[in-house]
Amino acid sequence: MKAGSKSSDKRLLEAVRAIADYQFGAGVGLKLFPEGCRVEISKRTRRPKYVYHGDDLLATIRYPDNFLALTIKGAERLAKVVPPPRLRVIVKKKAVEKLNKGMSPLPRDIIEADERILPGEEVLILDEKGALIAVGKASVAGSLMKRLSMGAVVKLRKTRTDRQT
């Protein structure tokens, strides 16, 4: 059972799309959250909290910054909408197993990273073949990800192996 009350209010969906446009780039919101998406309101705060497409949770709206935290399903949709290399971090084959266990990628795990990634941005983590393996929040700028000597470069949030996407 899902917490919160449901809303099909088009204004809420338009607001969520506007957040996506700001966060990921102009025009992304409509493609990421097409018609048929619904926004669920938090019972406690009475603010938009979850975005669904059918039964699939695509994103959670974080407070207090009002940015979107994507699920794997949402990240899959974003990967289809935003052209490479934008928001992508590509990791070595030997790092995939580590990430699947929930460990965040280190600089030595990175093959390539979008130079325009800013700290705090949502990033798509892909394997060498281009398959999405995780989604997370950049800890450092994309231009630094390979150059650092230590420390996690992305705070991992969801992996394909998580039960709930």
PyMOL commands that set and color helices and strands:
alter all, ss='L'
color gray80, all
select helices_A, chain A and resi 10-24+28-32+72-81+93-100+107-109
alter helices_A, ss='H'
color red, helices_A
select strands_A, chain A and resi 5-7+37-41+48-53+56-61+68-70+88-91+110-113+122-126+132-138+154-159
alter strands_A, ss='S'
color yellow, strands_A
deselect
rebuild
show_as cartoon
